[in-house]
Amino acid sequence: MFNFKSKKMTLPLMLGLVLTLLTPVLAQAELGGSGSTAARDVAAQREAQERKLEKKRQKAAEAQKAAEAQAQPAETQQPAETQQEKPAAQ
């Protein structure tokens, strides 16, 4: 490739070449990203949508439980009274 007459010159050139080639890899490793920023943005948007859907599901489940809790005491009171009367009648 290149013919350098001095061996003292080849070592710094090789070190400079290696550092130049490794700099983007090191910078990317420090940032912690292996993909593009667009992919990270899309993943963040999906996570946000999933969180919103999960919150809606939880609210719906809580509303359903509350509705069942309001309807349930009327149903449970009647059988409880009839069960108490049966042993007394026997």
N, C-alpha and C positions, 0 to 999 in steps of 0.2 A: 504494500500500500504506500506508505510514506517511508522514506529512508532518512532517518536522523543520524547524524554522525556522532552525536553525544548521547551516551546512555543516561546521563543525568537529565536529559530533556525528555526521554520517553516515560519515565516514572510520573512526573507531574502531568503530562498529557494524558496518560492512561487514567490516573486518578480523577482528573477533570472530566474525562469522558464518562467514567462510571458514575460519578456524582451527578452529572447532567442527565444521564439516563434514569437514575433512581429518584431524582427530585420529584417528579409527578407522582410516583408510587408512594413516596413518603408523605407527601402533602395529602394525598387521598386517604392514607391510613390514619393520619392525625384527625382528619375531619370525620372519620368513621363511616364514610359512605362508600358503598361499592357500586352503586348505580347512579343514574342521572338524577338531577333535582326534580325533573318532571315526574319520574316514577315515585319519588318520595312524596311529592305533593298529592299525587293520585292516591297513594296509600293512606295519607293523612285524611284526605277527604272521605275515603271509604270508612275509615275508623270513626270519623265524626258522624257519618250517616248511621253506622251500626249502633253507636251510643244513643243517638236520638231514637232509633227504632226500639232499642231495649228499654229506654225510659218510657216510651209510649206503651209498650207491652206491660211494664210494671204498673203503670197507672191504670191500665185497663184491668189488670188482675186485681189490683187493690179495690177498684170500683166494683168489680164483680163480687169480691169477698164482702164488701160493705153491703151490697144489695142482698146477698145471701144471709148475712148476719141480721139484717133488718127483717127479712121474711122468716127466718128460722125460729126466733123466739116464740112467735105465735103458734107455730106447728109443734114445737117441743113442749110448750106449756100444757096443751090439751092431753097428749098421751101421758104426761107425767101425772096429771090429776087423775086420769082414769086408772093408771097403774096403782096409785095410792088407794083408790076406792075399792078396787077388786080385793086386795087382801083383807080389808076391813069388813067387806060384805061376807066373806067366807067365814 
